[in-house]
Amino acid sequence: MEEHLTVGRVAELAGVTVRTLHHYDEIGLLTPSTRTPAGHRAYSAGDVRRLREVLGYRRLGFGLREIAALVDDPATDPVAHLCRLRGLLTDQRDRAAAMVAAIDRELEARAMGIPTTPEEQLRGFGAQLYDTIGTAYPATRRTEPRIAARLWAALGDARTVLNVGAGTGSYEPPDRTVTAVEPSAVMRALRPVGAAPCVAAAAERLPFEDRSFDAAMAVSTVHHWPDPVAGLREMRRVAHRVVVFSYDADETGWRERFWLTRDYLPEFAGLLVGWPPLDELTRAIGGRAEPVPVPWDCADGLFEAYWRRPEAYLDERVRRAMSVWTRVGPPAEQRAVRMLGEDLASGRWAERNHDLLARDTAELGLRLLVA
Ligand SMILES: C[S@@+](CC[C@H](N)C(=O)[O-])C[C@H]1O[C@@H](n2cnc3c(N)ncnc32)[C@H](O)[C@@H]1O
């Protein structure tokens, strides 16, 4: 018969309190598979393995809800979890080592009375935005089939496809040979088992020869690149065809298009400062832009996805998977959510936006750039 461990023994071995294990049980994160005849929790080898995964992701800063989604994923077996945890921990160790080295350099410079530049002070301390927010991404971000169909049609007969800023790979076509590029270690680690191989690099410097892919694609990522035009030119250089799903940030339009930014989050304007106009983006790839309407029941939880389901924006889990909220900062986020909540409760939102309820799609500035 399989040996089971008591809750006290498991707590002792794992270095957590019995209360923590009771809490994990209460929220369904780790329910021991059996009870002793006296009714006490008894943990099997499988329960212990699951606890190790929970504690590993916890150490890496994942929230309990995200951990539940990760450890419940039937496609990720124990070996895949170990490989993913290993990759994330190695990356965390390397980043800590880079910070220690930067501190040592600064201490040495100070001891010698040498001033350090802002660049030197900050080197090694920055983090990719998606290393911070990426853990919340899988909760609501997934393939929207109608957007995927547009993208895949635009890829034409391309057999080899480079996916730049690939994230967890939501829009990678299943019937072509895909290579992914993704700078965030957290996003790379969250790619599903069996996903296309992924290279750690940024769009602005793609480590590939000229024209080495039939097509290059980039989805919901260009607005994160420090130099979008340079990144798009790189895509143009390495591929025969370029397909980009992006956003028209030109001044006329976006302010009025979406009630969320118009009525609740004017701080969105600050995120667009310096963002190249659409025609500059299309020029960088030498292509054209086509509008992509957002379906009312969009499956991918992108910023515009819930235009006809406003209550969704009150949900913290939904907002955490949209970078806009982190980028505008907590005061703007809290105010916008409070105002929206009040307007939904009072009927003011419905009064202002009743015309939306009859629509199935909305034009919110999303664009497919094709070259
Ligand atoms: C909103 S996610 C989109 C991910 C994926 N394409 C999708 O549609 O689900 C944006 C991604 O862009 C990546 N990214 C940020 N800066 C980048 C850069 N300079 N080059 C390439 N990708 C970048 C982020 O790490 C993140 O994974």
The ligand as an SDF file (V2000), in Angstrom:
LIG
                    3D

 27 29  0  0  0  0  0  0  0  0999 V2000
    1.0690   41.2390  -25.1850 C   0  0  0  0  0  0  0  0  0  0  0  0
    2.3930   40.0790  -25.2970 S   0  0  0  0  0  0  0  0  0  0  0  0
    1.9550   39.2900  -26.8150 C   0  0  0  0  0  0  0  0  0  0  0  0
    2.4430   37.8870  -26.8810 C   0  0  0  0  0  0  0  0  0  0  0  0
    1.9560   37.0850  -28.0840 C   0  0  0  0  0  0  0  0  0  0  0  0
    2.4450   37.6070  -29.3330 N   0  0  0  0  0  0  0  0  0  0  0  0
    0.4540   36.9600  -28.0740 C   0  0  0  0  0  0  0  0  0  0  0  0
   -0.1840   37.4650  -28.9900 O   0  0  0  0  0  0  0  0  0  0  0  0
   -0.0970   36.3810  -27.1430 O   0  0  0  0  0  0  0  0  0  0  0  0
    3.7760   41.0780  -25.7600 C   0  0  0  0  0  0  0  0  0  0  0  0
    5.0940   40.3320  -25.8410 C   0  0  0  0  0  0  0  0  0  0  0  0
    6.0920   41.1680  -26.4430 O   0  0  0  0  0  0  0  0  0  0  0  0
    7.3340   40.8510  -25.8400 C   0  0  0  0  0  0  0  0  0  0  0  0
    8.3280   41.9170  -26.0770 N   0  0  0  0  0  0  0  0  0  0  0  0
    8.5760   43.0160  -25.3240 C   0  0  0  0  0  0  0  0  0  0  0  0
    9.5930   43.7230  -25.8520 N   0  0  0  0  0  0  0  0  0  0  0  0
   10.0090   43.0800  -26.9740 C   0  0  0  0  0  0  0  0  0  0  0  0
   11.0140   43.3110  -27.9630 C   0  0  0  0  0  0  0  0  0  0  0  0
   11.8060   44.3740  -27.9090 N   0  0  0  0  0  0  0  0  0  0  0  0
   11.1540   42.4220  -28.9610 N   0  0  0  0  0  0  0  0  0  0  0  0
   10.3340   41.3420  -29.0430 C   0  0  0  0  0  0  0  0  0  0  0  0
    9.3600   41.0740  -28.1430 N   0  0  0  0  0  0  0  0  0  0  0  0
    9.1960   41.9320  -27.1280 C   0  0  0  0  0  0  0  0  0  0  0  0
    6.9550   40.6930  -24.3760 C   0  0  0  0  0  0  0  0  0  0  0  0
    7.9500   40.0450  -23.6200 O   0  0  0  0  0  0  0  0  0  0  0  0
    5.6480   39.9210  -24.4850 C   0  0  0  0  0  0  0  0  0  0  0  0
    5.8290   38.5410  -24.4670 O   0  0  0  0  0  0  0  0  0  0  0  0
  1  2  1  0
  2  3  1  0
  2 10  1  0
  3  4  1  0
  4  5  1  0
  5  6  1  0
  5  7  1  0
  7  8  2  0
  7  9  1  0
 10 11  1  0
 11 12  1  0
 11 26  1  0
 12 13  1  0
 13 14  1  0
 13 24  1  0
 14 15  1  0
 14 23  1  0
 15 16  2  0
 16 17  1  0
 17 18  1  0
 17 23  2  0
 18 19  1  0
 18 20  2  0
 20 21  1  0
 21 22  2  0
 22 23  1  0
 24 25  1  0
 24 26  1  0
 26 27  1  0
M  CHG  2   2   1   9  -1
M  END
$$$$
